[in-house]
Amino acid sequence: MSHATDLPILSPRQVEVLAFIRRFMVWFDRAPTCREIADRFGFRAASGANYHLKVLVRKGLIRPDRPGQNPRYVPAAGELVAEPDADGLVRVGTTGPVALTPAQFRAWLLRELTALGGEG
């Protein structure tokens, strides 16, 4: 079993990219391209988005939808779950847990609620 100190922490941008991918798939019934992610976050090149995508793959939260060049990235199998830990971190994960600080989790949750038309 992993200890919270062993878990990677998502940067605020990685949380935003993950939330964007999930919302985009609900809105358009497909995963966004690297270019669409780059445009959304103001990256000058798709390689800026690609960096964040590779980190999220390494952390087990997304996966390429097909092998080869120009895959789109989809959430890893399973539901996205978040639960507080005894040491004050919030674990967010699908196939593997990822730790967020409480402030990162609150910001992520607020963005998700706002996107869904809830609080905010």
Buried (B, 14 or more C-beta within 10 A) or exposed (E): EEEBEEBBBBEBBBBBBBBBBBBBBEEEEEBBBBEBBBEBBEBEEBEBBBBBBEBBBEBBBBBBEEEEEEBBBBBBEEEBEBEEBEEEBBBBBBEBBBBBBEEBBEBBBEBBEEBEEEEE
